[in-house]
Amino acid sequence: MESTSDRIYIINTFKSSFGSTDRSIDRRLRNIRLVQIFNVSFLLLCFAGTFFSLVLPVLGVSSMLKWEDMPVLIIFSFIFLLHQFRALLYEAEILRHLKVLYNIKDSQVTSQLNKELLELIRKCNQNKPKNSVTVLILLFLLAGLAQMILENFILWDYLKLPYLLLSAYLLFKVYHNFIKLKQNISETENRLC
């Protein structure tokens, strides 16, 4: 596991969450960029709506955005953050690197970098949060459904701070793993070019 062809093999073990792997890398990157624009816009809309529904009442400003009306946005924000946004972010970076590797002759890559990449891709392919995070997200989903059905679920008001903390934790994990992936790719490309 010390050549660029080994690294290409490792990258090809990544499970694409978007479209067919039969298409060219450029076409797949273009499609991912379009979907990422939608996903980031929608995720920002979800977080902004939720944030303003939390902050404006504290500041004493009346608003159309109320925490009681946010369960659908919260459910969608978790779904997009856990799957779509994260998967497409990683996939775009991996495809960019694959494109670079195809343009380089078969060269030596340290086995440590390839092992790190293999581990990162395994984490990406698992696509499962820790059990404690899964339980918390399920509780939010159930509470959100209860709020939509009952329109006055007693516990919903107490989920404001846990929502912010869980969202921050999930964003941090996505960012942390993305930075590790980007560092591995950058280090490899710097050694090859």
N, C-alpha and C positions, 0 to 999 in steps of 0.2 A: 504494500500500500504506500508506495513512495513515488508514483508518477502521476502526471496530469490525467492519464487515461484511467487510473484508479480513482482519482478524484471525480472525474466525469461519471464513473460507475456509481460512486457514492451519491452524487447529486441526483442521478436517475432513480435512486430508491425513494426520493421524495415523492409523496403522494400529492398529486395536483388536486386542488380543491376547486379549480376553475377550468372547465373545458377539457378538450382532448389534448393529449400530449403528442398527437400526430401532426399538429400544426407547427409552423416554423416558430422559432424563438421570438423573432420580431413581432409576428402576429399575436402570439400569446402575450407578450409584454404590452402591446398596444391595447388588447382587450382588457388586461388586468388594470392598466392605468385608467381606462374609462370606468370600470366598475369601482375602482378605488376612489375616484372623484365622487361618485354617488355615495359610497359607503362613508367616507369621511364627512361629507356634507350631512348625511342623515345622522351620523353619530354625534356630530357637533350640534345639530338641531336638538337631538334628544338630551344631551348634557346641558345645553344652554337653557332649554325649557325647564328642565328639572332644577338647575341652579337658580334661575330667576324665581321659580316657585318657592324655593327655600329662602332666598335672600330678601326678596321684596317685602314679605310680611314682617320680617325682623326689623327692617328699616322703616316700617310704618307706612309703606306705599301700597295702596290697594292695586290689585292687578287682576287681569283675566286669568293669568296662570296661577293655579292653586295646586298645592301638593296633592290634594284629594283627587284631582283630575289627571294625575300623571302616571297611573299604573301601566298604561299601554306603552308610553315612552320608555319607562323604566325596563319593562320586559324586553322591548326591542333593543334598547341600548346594551343589555347584557347579551342578547343573542348575537348582535353584530360584533360586539367587542370580543366575545369568546370565540367566535368562529370566523366570520367573514373578514373582518378587518385584520385580525392577526394572521390568518392563513394567507391572505393576498399580499400582505406586507412582506412576509417571509418568502413567498413564492416569487415575487418580483425581484427581490435581491438575489435569490438563488439563480433565477433565469439570467439576470445580468451577468453574473459570474460565469455561468455555463457558456454564455456567448463569448466571453473573453477566453475561456479555456479552449474553445473550438478554434480560435484564431492563433493559438500558441502551439508550436510543435511540442511533441511529447517530451516533457522535461521532468526533472526531479523535484519533488515536493516532499518536505519532511513528513515522516509518518505521523508525528505528533499533530500537525495541522490537519491531516486527513482523519485521524482518530477523533479530534475535537469536532470536526465537521460532521462525521458520522454520528456522534453523540447528539449534536444539535439537531440534526435531521430526524433522529429517532424521537427526540422530544417533540418536534413539530408534527411528526406523523401520529404520535399517540393522541394528541388533541384532547386530552382529558385533564381537567383541573384536579387539584387535590380534593380528597373526600370532604374536608371541612369547607372548602370553597363551594363545592357542589351542593352541600347541604344548605349553606347560606343562600345560594342562588335559587334553589328550590323553594326555600322559605319565602324569598321575595316574590317568586312567581306565584306561589299559592296566595300570599297576602295581596298581591296585585289583582289576581282573579277574584278574590273575596271582595276587594274594594270596588271592582267593576260591577260585581253582582249586587252587593249589599249597599253600595254607594255611601256607606258610613261605617266602615270596618274600624273598630276601636283601636286596634294595634297599628294601623297604617301611619298615624302621626308619629309613632315612636321609631319608625324605620328611616327617618331622615338622615341621622348621623351614620347609622350602619351602611346606608346606601352610599354615602359619600366615601366612607372608609373602604368599602369593598370595591367601588369603582376605582379609587386611587390605587389600591393594591393590584387590581387586574391591569390597569394601565402601566404600572411600574413593572410588572412581570413581562408584559409584552415588550416594553421598552428595553428592559434588561436583556432579554433573550435576543432581541433584534441587534442590540449593540454587540453582544458576544458574536453573533453571526457575522455582522459587518466587520468586526476586528479580524476574525479568522479569514474572511475573504480578502480584506485589504492586505493583510500580512502575506498571504499567498501570492496575490497579484504583484505586490512589491518585489517579492523574491523572484518571480518569473519574468518580470518586464525589465 
